[in-house]
């Protein structure tokens, strides 16, 4: 089901891009609003909705529905195990000195003897 939704989503995305790029811009009607005289409205006449504008609406609705479907499917996954839950936690062990040796103090620790400086 997820593969089917992904295929539909990709096809609808491509269709939406193509439909939007094929439409003419609304900015060409703005010239009539500022001194053109042919239009009495503020932003020009909108006219009847074309096939492309109706197609854009339909494809946008399908795009949103497939997006919601894919989001729902990915958040409610069942049966698939995570890689994190399959990996056991690493066992932490403290570093013990070898028997018969004395532990060395950490760098920056308080030493009883000052360090010798070579000249």
ChimeraX attribute file (.defattr): number of C-alpha atoms within 10 A of each C-alpha:
attribute: neighborCount
match mode: 1-to-1
recipient: residues
	/A:1	8
	/A:2	11
	/A:3	9
	/A:4	9
	/A:5	16
	/A:6	15
	/A:7	12
	/A:8	14
	/A:9	20
	/A:10	13
	/A:11	13
	/A:12	20
	/A:13	16
	/A:14	11
	/A:15	17
	/A:16	20
	/A:17	12
	/A:18	12
	/A:19	16
	/A:20	14
	/A:21	10
	/A:22	10
	/A:23	12
	/A:24	9
	/A:25	9
	/A:26	10
	/A:27	9
	/A:28	9
	/A:29	15
	/A:30	15
	/A:31	14
	/A:32	17
	/A:33	16
	/A:34	13
	/A:35	9
	/A:36	12
	/A:37	10
	/A:38	12
	/A:39	16
	/A:40	11
	/A:41	11
	/A:42	10
	/A:43	15
	/A:44	19
	/A:45	14
	/A:46	9
	/A:47	6
	/A:48	7
	/A:49	8
	/A:50	10
	/A:51	9
	/A:52	14
	/A:53	14
	/A:54	11
	/A:55	15
	/A:56	19
	/A:57	12
	/A:58	13
	/A:59	20
	/A:60	16
	/A:61	13
	/A:62	17
	/A:63	20
	/A:64	13
	/A:65	14
	/A:66	20
	/A:67	15
	/A:68	12
	/A:69	16
	/A:70	18
	/A:71	11
	/A:72	11
	/A:73	14
	/A:74	11
	/A:75	8
	/A:76	8
	/A:77	9
	/A:78	8
	/A:79	5
	/A:80	6
	/A:81	9
	/A:82	8
	/A:83	7
	/A:84	8
	/A:85	8
	/A:86	8
	/A:87	8
	/A:88	7
	/A:89	8
	/A:90	6
	/A:91	5
	/A:92	6
	/A:93	6
	/A:94	5
	/A:95	6
	/A:96	7
	/A:97	10
	/A:98	8
	/A:99	6
	/A:100	6
	/A:101	7
	/A:102	8
	/A:103	9
	/A:104	7
	/A:105	9
	/A:106	8
	/A:107	7
	/A:108	6
	/A:109	7
	/A:110	9
	/A:111	10
	/A:112	6
	/A:113	6
	/A:114	7
	/A:115	7
	/A:116	6
	/A:117	5
	/A:118	4
	/A:119	3
